[in-house]
């Protein structure tokens, strides 16, 4: 959990570094940060979930459609 809590500061640092690289017109440096970006991307998407799927199930539940229990 501590690692996850540190992610926002890492993202901020990375974005500042990328901005500095862009200001210096150093596109190669931005490309070299790809691994860092991908590593943080995994952490940033931990809370993503299928809202449409949840809404579909809720609709089935609300309309007493029992098929939601077997999916």
C-alpha positions as CSV (number, residue, x, y, z in Angstrom):
1,X,0.0,0.0,0.0
2,X,2.9,2.4,0.7
3,X,4.2,1.9,-2.8
4,X,0.8,2.8,-4.2
5,X,0.6,5.9,-2.0
6,X,3.9,7.0,-3.5
7,X,2.7,6.8,-7.1
8,X,1.2,10.3,-7.3
9,X,4.6,11.9,-6.4
10,X,6.4,9.7,-8.9
11,X,3.9,10.7,-11.6
12,X,4.4,14.3,-10.8
13,X,8.2,13.9,-10.9
14,X,8.0,12.0,-14.2
15,X,5.7,14.6,-15.8
16,X,8.0,17.4,-14.7
17,X,11.0,15.5,-16.2
18,X,9.0,15.0,-19.5
19,X,8.1,18.6,-19.6
20,X,11.7,19.6,-19.1
21,X,12.7,17.2,-21.9
22,X,10.1,18.7,-24.2
23,X,11.1,22.3,-23.3
24,X,14.7,21.3,-24.3
25,X,13.3,19.7,-27.5
26,X,14.9,16.4,-26.4
27,X,12.4,13.9,-27.9
28,X,14.9,11.0,-27.5
29,X,14.9,11.6,-23.7
30,X,11.1,11.4,-23.7
31,X,11.3,8.1,-25.6
32,X,13.8,6.8,-23.1
33,X,11.3,7.3,-20.3
34,X,8.9,4.8,-21.9
35,X,9.6,2.1,-19.4
36,X,9.0,4.5,-16.5
37,X,5.8,5.6,-18.0
38,X,4.6,2.0,-18.5
39,X,5.6,1.0,-15.0
40,X,3.5,3.9,-13.5
41,X,0.7,3.2,-15.9
42,X,0.1,-0.2,-14.3
43,X,-0.3,1.5,-10.9
44,X,-2.5,4.3,-12.2
45,X,-5.0,1.9,-13.7
46,X,-5.5,-0.3,-10.6
47,X,-8.8,1.3,-9.8
48,X,-10.2,1.0,-13.3
49,X,-13.1,-1.4,-13.8
50,X,-15.9,-2.1,-16.2
51,X,-18.6,0.4,-15.3
52,X,-20.8,-0.7,-18.1
53,X,-20.6,-4.3,-16.9
54,X,-21.6,-3.1,-13.4
55,X,-24.4,-1.0,-14.7
56,X,-25.7,-4.0,-16.8
57,X,-25.7,-6.2,-13.7
58,X,-27.4,-3.6,-11.6
59,X,-30.1,-3.2,-14.3
60,X,-30.7,-6.9,-14.3
61,X,-30.9,-7.0,-10.5
62,X,-33.3,-4.0,-10.4
63,X,-35.6,-5.7,-13.0
64,X,-35.5,-9.0,-11.0
65,X,-33.7,-10.7,-14.0
66,X,-32.1,-13.7,-12.2
67,X,-29.7,-14.3,-15.1
68,X,-27.3,-11.8,-13.4
69,X,-26.6,-14.4,-10.8
70,X,-25.3,-16.9,-13.3
71,X,-23.0,-14.7,-15.4
